[in-house]
Amino acid sequence: MRVLGIETSCDECAVAVYDSDRGLLAHQLYSQIMLHAAYGGVVPELAARDHVRKLLPLITAALQESQMEKDQLDAVTYTAGPGLIGALLVGAAVARSFAFARGIPALGIHHLEGHLLAPMLEPEPPKYPFIALLVSGGHTLLASVRSLGHYEILGSTLDDAAGEAFDKTAKVLGLGYPGGPALAKLAEVGHSDRYKFPKPMLDRPGLDFSFSGLKTAVVLAARNAELNDATKADIACCFQDAVVETLATKCARALNSCAATTLVVAGGVGANRRLRTRLLELGKQRGVQVCYPRPEFCTDNAAMIAYAGCQRLLLGEKDDLAIRATARWPISNLQPPSSDKFE
């Protein structure tokens, strides 16, 4: 099955072509970072308008990269949510129209399911079941993944997501947008023993996360210090260590509670080198396999949407002619593939 995947949930406009026999054939991505940098964050209306401009040229580029004609596609998959509703509607409308014009199915995909399955795009994908840590700008959660569509949420964030905490801390330090990668780079030259920031919710049982208290501690430290380059680097380093240790400890608890032997790490923060190093250490200590998607598949991309959609289509899932887009869509509401869905 040859599937065109479309991702427009936020500020990345992406298109991919996936073949169930040959794997990923094409992956095109346009980032809107420069567009939103002047505002210090994503402006939803600007994001949606830019998707309108960029999506069709990206589809053309992806088809050329895959050396495939439009009529050779068997289906179209697109991100139906969660995300910015205007941005989602652009991708959904184009996908549904493209599929209708060619008489092929279109299927809306849950954005977080795409992230959870992104490691399946690697040459040596993990095997079900596994524990997944999904960490991004909008989401932080631990899930038990038994198979496609069978996800049990073990813990999630009660306030800020980890990526959001990175971005807000970067803003406090005057690092600009996007803040997360800039903070991680600055942390490499900082000292980890200068500040003792809290590691939220490690003093109580459970697998939920909270990063608002850590963010407040960073704000107070910055307010009471002379923010020269050295101090900024030290704050960045200590903040990153607090987040990484919190995530690692929760992962260890999840592995214990489920007696799992595989840990998958996905989402934009999954590209953080300090986090990767720490979780690989955890894996070696416990004899657990730790799997990551390559960095370009940690952030929002269409390859994961094409893959997830292809697997559901192969199992008989169907959709009707509706254009589906929803800003809020808890992954706990996601159903396993069903051949009679919307039939």
Secondary structure, 3 states (H helix, E strand, C coil): CEEEEEECCCCEEEEEEEECCCEEEEEEEEECHHHHHCCCCCCHHHHHHHHHHHHHHHHHHHHHHHCCCHHHCCEEEEEEECCCHHHHHHHHHHHHHHHHHHCCCEEEEEHHHHHHHHHHHCCCCCCCCEEEEEECCCCEEEEEEEECCEEEEEEEECCCCHHHHHHHHHHHCCCCCCHHHHHHHHHCCCCCCCCCCCCCCCCCCCCCECCHHHHHHHHHHHHCCCCCHHHHHHHHHHHHHHHHHHHHHHHHHHHHHHCCCEEEEECHHHHCHHHHHHHHHHHHHHCCEEECCCHHHCCCCHHHHHHHHHHHHHCCCCCCCCCCCCCCCCHHHCCCCCCCCCC
